[in-house]
Amino acid sequence: MTVMTAATKGAGAAPAGPPPMAGTRRLAHLPGEWGPPVIGNTFQDLRDPRGYTRRMYDRHGPVYRHRLFFKPQVALIGPQANEWFLLDRERVLSSAGGWMPFLAGLFDRGLMLLDFDEHRLHRRIMGQAFKAPAMRRYCMRMDAAIPTAIAAWGRTGSFRFYDAIKRLSLDLATEIFLGLPPGPESARINRALTDMVQAAMALIRRDLPGTRFGRGRAGRRFMERFLFPRIERRRAEGARGDDTLSLLVRAEDEEGRRLSDRQIVDHLIFLWMAAHDTITSSTTTLVYELVRHFDWQERLRAEVMGLGLERLDHENLGRLMLVEAAFKEALRLNAPVPGLPRLTLRDTSFAGHEIPAGTLVGISPTFVHRMKEIWDAPERFDPLRFTDAGGAKTRHRFAWVPFGGGAHMCLGLHFAYMQAKLLMFHLLREWRLEPIRHPYETRFQIMPLTRPRDGLPIRMRRL
C-alpha cells in the first residue's frame, strides 16, 4: 500500500501551472463591455445576477466579455454553451483554474479543484463512499434521525426553516461522514463552513482579522485542526467503521494507492460543505414553494401516503417520482450554485468566437434555468416539467444543470436526492407546512449560494 500523491506514477500529475490570465486587450474582439475601471460590472451582478445576465444576453448575445471581481471574464449562456463547457471534449478547460481565484485558501484541492487524470483517479477512489452498500447505510441513518428533528421543529410553533434544515443537514453530515454524533462543536463547524463559503466572494483577499476573507481562513484552520487528529486515530484503529471517513481511509485504487491525510482533509471539507449548504439551499426552495402552493403539497403528500410505509428504505426511494420531480423543479428555480467557472488552458473557440488561453469563462445555471427561450412560464412552480408529459425527454439535456455535468458531475447528487426524499416523506406524512402570513413571498440571495433573505419563516401543524 502506498499513499497517493500528485507525483505518483499514473496519478496524473498536477499541471505545471495555468497560462497567464488573459487581459482586456486579448478579449477586446468579443462582444461585451468592461464597465467602470477596476471594479467593472461586479456590483450590478451582485445586486441582481439574473437581471444583469438578461441585460447582457439581450445586448450582446450568448458569448460576451465583462469584468467581475477585478478580473476580465467571458460568459457563455444557454444549453449549447453548458454542453460545450461541461463536456469539454477538447480537454481545454480547467476547473481548478476557474475556481482557484475564488476558493484558494478555503477549499484547496477538493475534488472540484482537480483536473483530468488526477481528478479521475481521486473521483474513482472517493466514489467508493457513494456506492450502493454505503448509500443504504446512509439512508438508514437519515431515516432514523430526521423524524426526531422534525418533531422538535413541530414543538416550536413557527421557526426559520433555512436555519433548521441547515443545522439538521450539518448534523447528518457529521454523523454520516465522520461517524460522530452532533456535539458542542457542531455550531463551530457550521460557523466555519459558512464563513468559508462567504469568503469565496470577498473582494479583498487578505488574511486579516475581522475581514470576510480572514474569517474564511480562520474557518479553514479550524476545520483542519478538527479533522487531522481524527484521521490519525482512524488510521491507528484500522478504520473499521462504515462512515465516509473510514471508507476514505481504507479506499484504494487497483494499484493499492490510498489518499493521504491531507487529501482526505481537502475532500472531506468540500464534501461537508456541499452536503451541508447546497442541500440546505435546495430543500429550502422546495419547502418555500410548497407553503405557497398547497395543491402541490397535497399531491406530494398523497404520493407519500400511498406508499403505505412508516419508514423509507433505500429500495423504496425510487417510488417517490412526484417528490423527485418537485425537487428538480426547486433546483431549477433556485440552483444552489449560481455559476460555474473554468480557465482555458489553450486557445479555443465557441460559437464562432475565439477565446484565448488564460481566459476565465463561466456558465450561469441560475439564469439558464429561467430562460424564457427554453421554459414555458419560467417563474411558475411546475414539477410536471420533469415528467415525460411535461417535456423532460424533448428538452435540451443541458438546459437543466444544477449538478454540473461531464467529468465534474456532482459526486453526491444521489445523496442529495435521498436526503430530500427522506425529508419530504417524514414531513408530509404528519405535518402541514404553512407560511406565517398570506400571501407570502420572499427574496432570495443568489451569491455565493442561494438562500432566502428572511430565512423562510414557516409553521407546522399536525394533520
N, C-alpha and C positions, 0 to 999 in steps of 0.2 A: 504493500500500500504506500502510495506517495501522496503528499499534499499538492494540490494543483496550484500552479502559478501561471501567470500570463506567458512566461517563457518556456513552460513545459512543452516538450515536443508534441505537436499535434493539437495543442490547445488553441492555436490561433493567436499569435502574439498581438498585443495592442499595436495599433499603427504608430509609425514614428512620430506623427504629430499632424494636426489639421493644417490645411493650406492657409495662407494669410487671409484674414477676413476681407471680403470684397467691400470696397468703399463706394461712395456715392457716384464717383466717376465711372466705375466699371458697370454700374447698374443704370446709368442715365438713359440708355437706349430703351428701357422698358417704360410702359405707361405707368403713371402714378404721380405722387407728389411727396416731397420730403417734409412739409410742414415747417414750423419755426425752427431756427437754428438749434442744434444740440438736442433739445427735448423732442422735436418732431411732432408726431401725432399721438404721443403717449397718453396725454390726458383725455383726448377725445375717445380713445379706445377704452381707457379705464372707466370713463363715465358711462358709456353705452356701447359695449362691444358689438352687439348685433346691429344697432343703428349705424355705427361707424362703418362696419363692414358693408352694410347695404349701400351706403352712400358711395363708398369707394368702388364697389362692384358695379353699380349703375353708371358711374362716371368713367371707369377705366376698363371694365371687363373682368374676366376670371383670373387674370395674371396682372398684378400690379406691384410696384415698389412703394415702400413707405419707410418711415423711421419710427421705431418704438424702443423705449428704454435705451436711448442713445445709439442704437445700432441700426444701420440700413438693413432692411429685410425685404423679402418678396413673398407676397401672399398668393396662394393657389386655391381657388374657390370652385367648388362643385364636385359632383360624384366622380367625374373623369379625373379631376385633379387628385381626389382622395385615392383613387385606384393607382394612379401613377406613383404617387407619394408612398403609399403603404406597401405596395408590392415591390417597388424598387428593383425592377428586373435587371437593371444595369449595375446594381450594387454601387451606386454613386452617392447615396445619401447616408450620412452618419447620424444615428440617433444620439450617440454620445456627444458629438459635436454640437448638435442642436440644443440639447438640454443643459450642457455644461455652463453656458452663460447664466442660467437661472438656478441650477441645482448644485453647482460646485461648492464644496464645503458643507453641504447639507445632506444630500442623498448620494454621496460619491459611490460609484461603482455598483450601484444597484443594477438589476437586470436591464432596466431601460437605458442605462448609460454604458452598455456594452454593444459591440457591433460584430456582425458577420460570424466568423468561425468561433471566436471567443464567446459571443452571445449564444450561439447554438449549443456549445458544449455546456455552458452554465445552465441554460434552459433545460437541457436534457437531464442533467443531474437534479435540478430543482423540481422538475416535473414529477419525480418520484413521490414528492409530498402531496401531489394532487391527483394521484391515480385512484381508481375506484375503491380499493380497500381503505385508503386513508379518508376519502370523501365520505364513506359510510360511517366511519368513526366520528368524523367531524359533525355529520348530520345528527347522530345520536346525542352528542354533547350539546349541540344547539337546541335540539328538540327538548332536552331536559331543562335547559337554563332559561329559555325565552319565556315560558309561561310564568315563572316566578317574577321576572322583571315586569311583565305586563300586569300582573296582579298588583304589584306595587304602584304602577302608574295609575291604575284604576282607583286606588285608595286616595290619591292626591287631589282628585277633582280635576281642575284644569292645570295644565302644565305645558311647557315648551317642548314640543315633540323633538325638534332638532337636537336639543341638549340631551334629552333622554335616550334617544337612539344612538347618539354619539357615545355616551357612557356605556350602553349595552354592547355596541359594536367593539369598543375597546376591551371590555371585559371578556367577550367571546374570543377576540383575537389573542388576548393574553393567555387564556386557558388552552386554546387550540394550538397556537404557535409555540408556546413555551411550556405548557403543562402546568401552569401556575394559577391558583385561584386568585380572583381580584383581591387586592390588598391595599394597604395605605399608600403604596407608591403609584397606584392607578391614576390618581389625579395629577401627579407629577409627570407621568408618561404622557397623559393626554395633553398637558400644557406643553411639553417638549415637542411632541409631534405637531401640534397646532402652530407653535412658534416657527418650526422648521418650514412648514408649508407657507406660512405668511411671509417668511423671509425670502422665499423664491421671487417675490415681486418687489423686493427692496430696490429702490433707485440708487441708494448709496450702499455699496457692498464692502463695508469695512467692519471688522470685528471689534466694535466699540460698545462698551456697556450702555444700555438704555436705548440703543438703536434697534430697528427691526431686524437687521442682519445679525447684530450682536446677540439678540435673544435667540435667533435661529441657531447660531453657532453654539451657544450655551446649551440649547436643547440637544444638539448633536453630541456634545461631550457627555451630557447626562446619559443619553441612550447607550453610548459606548461603555461608560462605567457600569451601567446596569447589565449589559449583555456579556461582556468579555468574561467575567468570573463564572457566569452560568454556563457558558460554553466549555470552559476548562473543567468545571465539575462534571458536566455531562460526558465529556470525553473520558475522564478518570473513572466514571461509574459504568462505562461501556455503552452509554446511550441506549438503554434498553426500552425507553418509553415509546409511546406511539404519537407523541406530539410532533409538530413540524420541526422544532429544533432538533430533537433526537433523530428524526428521519434525515435531516440535512447533515448532521454529524456522521451518520452511518453511510449516507448515499455515496456511491462511487460510479464511475463510468466503466466501460468494458475493459479498460486497461488498469483498473484499480485506483484511479486518481480520485482524491476527495477534495472538498473545498477546505481552504484554510480558515482559521478562526476569523481573520479579517474579512474574508469573502462572505462568511456566514453572517457576520455582523452587518455588512453592507446590504445583503439580500434581505435579512430579517427586518431591518429598519424600513426598507422600502415596502416590503410586504405588509408590515404592521400599519404603515400609513395608508396604503391602498385599501386594505380590508377595513380600516377604521374610518377614514374620511370619505372615500368615494362611495362606499355602501351607505354611509350616513346620508350623503347628498342625494343619492338616487331614491332611497326608500322614503326620504322626507318629501321629495317631489310627488311620489305616488300617494302618500297619505294626504298631502295638500290637495291633490285632485279628487280624492275620494271623499273628503269632507265637503267639497264643493259640488260634487256630482253624486247625490245619494242613489240615483238609479244604478250607477256603476258599482257603488259599494254593495248594493243589494245583489247585483248579478255575480260579483265575485263571492259574496257570502253564500249564495246558492250553490256555486261550484264547490266551495269548501265543504259545506254541509252535505252535499251529495256524495262525498267520499265515504261517509259513514265511519269515520275514524276519529279516535280521540288523540292519537299521536300520529305524526307524519314521519314515515321512514324513507330512506333513500330511494327505495324501489317505487314509491308512490308519488315522488316529486313530479314526474312527467305527466301525471293526470291533471295537474293544475294548469291547463293550457290557457284559460282565460286570464288567470292571475299572471302568467308569464307574458301574455300579450299586453296587459296593463302595465307591467314593469317595463317592458320595452318602450311603450309609449311615454312613460315617465322619463326614461333615458333619452328619448327623442326630444321632448320638450325642454329638458334641462340636462344636457350632457355634463356629468360631474367635472370632467377635464375639458375646458372650453376650446383649447387649441393644442396642436402638436407641432413641434419644431424639428427640423433636420438641418444639417450643414452639408453643402455639396462638396464632395472630395475632388471632383474633376469637373471640367466644363461639361455642361449637359444642355438639354432643351426640353421644353414642354409647350405644346400647343403653338408651335412656331416661334416661340420666344427663346432666345439664347440666354442661358443662366451660367455665369462663370463659376469656376471653383472658388470655394470660400464664402459662398452666399448662404446666409440664414434664410431658409424657406419654411413656410408653415401653412397648415390647413386649419380650418375652423369648423369642427363638428357642431358647435353651438349655433353657428349661422346656417350651415347646410341643412341641419335638421329642421329648420323652419323656413326654408326657401319656398316661396310661393310658386316658383317654377317647377317644383317637384311634388309638393304636398298640397292636397286639397284642404282649404281652411286650416292652415298650419298652426294657428293659435289654439285650435279646438282640441280638447282631450278626447281621443277616439281610439281605444285599444283595438278596434276591428281593423285598423290599418295593418296590423301584424297577423292577420289571418289571410288565408288564400283568397277569400271573397273580397277582402279589402285591398288586394293588390300586392301582397307580400312577395309573390313569386315573379311578378312582372316589373316591379320597381328596380331601378339600378341597384346592384348589390352593395355599392359603396355610397349610397345615399344616406345610410344609417351606420355610423362607425363609432359608437361610444366606447367600444373596447379596442379601438385601433384595428389593425389587420396585418396580414402578411407575417413575416418572421417575428414581429413585435406584438402580435395579438396578445391581449392581456392573459397571462397565465392563470389568473384567478377568476375568470369570467363565470365558470360553473359554480365556484364558491359563492359568487355574488348572487346568482340566480337562486341557489339553495337557501341562503340566508333570507332573501326577500320572500321566498315562498313560505318558509317556516314562520316568518314574522306575520305574514298575512293570514296564514292558516290559524295561528293561535289568537290573533287579534279578532278576526271576523267571526270565529265560532262563538264568542261570548260577549263581544262588545260592539256597540255602535259608536262610530267616531263622528264627532261634531265640531264645527268651528265655534269659537267663543262668541261670535257675533254674525249676524246675517245682514246684508250679503258680506262675504269675506273675500278679500283679495290682498295679496302681499307682493312686495317687490323682492326680486332675487339679486343678490350679489353674484356676479358671474366669475370674477377672478379673485384669487388663484383657483379656488374650487367653488362650485356653485352651491349657494346656501341661501335660505330665506333671511332677510334682514331682521325680521321680528322673531325669529326662532320657531315659527309656526305654533302659536298657542292653540291648543285644542282641549276638548274634554271627552271623556269616555263614559258611556252609560251601558250598564249590563242589559243584555237582551231579555 
